[in-house]
Every structure is written in structure tokens, then in C-alpha cells.
């Protein structure tokens, strides 16, 4: 008969995160905070055949600057410095955000944000009854 793989699922221990080389998480796991992330894997024997990271992500939203202060002075620089300090005080190493205009994309690029490929979704996690 056909060989059936022995699939197991588990949370990957931190010591095994380097095994994610060759997966979509290869460039992500080194920047994750182990206190705020778990990596779920499916293994076939000792080989990882699927993975997904569950990450607590702080999200910044609602950027607004009064029209009279846009592109003038250092209002945005002050805002970003204060937001970074607030995040660091909470032990947060990175935050997520979205850009819905070329102007905001340019600002994010200028301040060193890393573009995440793909479309944003909200994935429900309620278990079926």
C-alpha cells in the first residue's frame, strides 16, 4: 500500500527556530520576540512540512497631522520619535501599520519601515461549535 506520512503538530521550541531555513519564516524568525511569538509546525518525521507564526503585533494606526503642519517643520519626526519611545517602553521591537496612499508609503519607506508583501486580512480564530 501507499506510505502514509506520520504527521505531527507542535509549537516549535525556540532552539529549533533555525530549522525554518527554506520556509517563508526564514527571514522573519530572527526578528521575532520569543516572548511574543509562537511558531506552529507540522512535521513529517523530523522534517518541517508546514509552518505558521503566531505573533503578537502592536499596530499603529490613525496617523494624522493638521494640514497647516504637513510637510513643514518637524512635526512628523517628533511624532515618530515619541511613538518609538512609547513602543520601546512597552518592550515592543516592531509595530505593524498599513499605508493607503503613496504619500504614506513614501513616509514609511523614508523612516525605515519594511514592506510586507501581500494583502492584509483579519483571520477569525473562533473555534467551530
C-alpha positions in Angstrom: 0.0 0.0 0.0 0.8 3.6 -0.2 3.1 5.0 2.6 1.2 7.3 4.9 3.3 10.0 6.5 3.4 10.3 10.2 2.4 13.9 10.6 2.7 15.6 14.0 1.9 19.2 15.0 3.6 21.2 17.8 4.8 24.5 18.9 8.4 24.7 17.7 10.8 25.4 20.6 13.0 28.5 20.3 16.1 26.3 20.0 14.6 24.8 16.8 13.7 28.1 15.1 16.8 28.0 12.9 15.3 24.9 11.2 12.9 27.3 9.5 15.5 28.0 6.8 13.9 27.3 3.5 10.4 28.3 4.7 8.5 31.6 4.4 9.6 32.3 8.0 13.3 32.1 7.2 13.8 35.9 7.2 11.2 36.5 9.8 12.1 34.3 12.8 15.4 36.1 13.6 13.5 39.4 14.3 10.7 37.8 16.4 10.5 38.4 20.1 10.2 34.8 21.5 8.1 36.2 24.4 5.5 37.4 21.9 5.6 34.7 19.2 5.0 31.1 18.8 5.7 29.0 15.7 3.3 26.2 14.9 4.7 23.5 12.7 3.6 20.3 11.1 6.4 17.7 10.8 6.7 14.5 8.8 9.2 12.6 10.9 12.0 15.1 11.6 11.2 17.3 8.6 9.1 20.5 8.9 6.5 20.4 6.1 4.4 23.4 7.2 4.8 26.3 9.5 2.9 29.4 10.6 4.0 32.1 13.1 1.5 33.4 15.7 2.9 36.8 16.5 1.6 39.4 19.0 1.9 42.6 16.9 1.4 46.1 18.1 -0.3 48.1 15.4 0.0 51.9 14.9 -3.0 53.4 13.2 -4.7 56.8 12.5 -1.6 58.9 11.6 -2.8 62.5 11.2 -1.1 65.8 11.0 -3.0 69.1 10.9 -3.0 70.4 7.3 -1.1 73.6 8.3 1.8 71.5 9.8 2.1 68.9 6.9 5.5 68.9 5.1 6.6 71.8 7.4 8.9 71.7 10.4 9.5 68.5 12.3 6.0 67.5 13.5 6.2 64.0 12.0 9.7 63.4 13.3 8.6 64.4 16.8 5.5 62.1 16.5 7.6 59.1 15.3 10.2 59.6 18.0 7.5 59.7 20.7 5.7 56.6 19.2 9.0 54.7 19.1 9.8 55.6 22.7 6.3 54.5 23.8 6.7 51.2 22.0 10.2 50.6 23.4 8.9 51.4 26.9 6.5 48.5 26.5 9.2 46.2 25.2 8.0 46.3 21.7 10.6 45.9 19.0 8.5 46.5 15.9 5.0 47.6 15.1 2.7 47.0 12.1 0.8 49.6 10.1 -0.8 50.0 6.8 -0.4 52.6 4.0 -3.4 53.5 1.8 -1.7 56.3 -0.2 1.6 56.8 -2.0 2.4 59.7 0.4 2.2 57.4 3.5 4.1 54.7 1.7 6.9 57.2 1.0 6.9 58.3 4.6 7.2 54.7 5.8 10.0 54.0 3.4 11.8 57.1 4.5 11.6 56.1 8.1 12.9 52.6 7.5 9.7 50.6 7.5 9.9 47.2 5.9 7.2 46.5 3.3 5.4 43.2 3.9 4.2 41.5 0.7 0.6 40.5 0.2 -2.8 41.8 1.1 -3.8 42.4 4.7 -6.6 40.2 6.2 -8.2 39.6 9.5 -8.4 35.9 10.2 -11.1 34.8 12.6 -9.9 32.3 15.2 -13.2 31.3 16.9 -13.4 27.5 17.1 -16.4 25.9 15.4 -19.1 24.6 17.8 
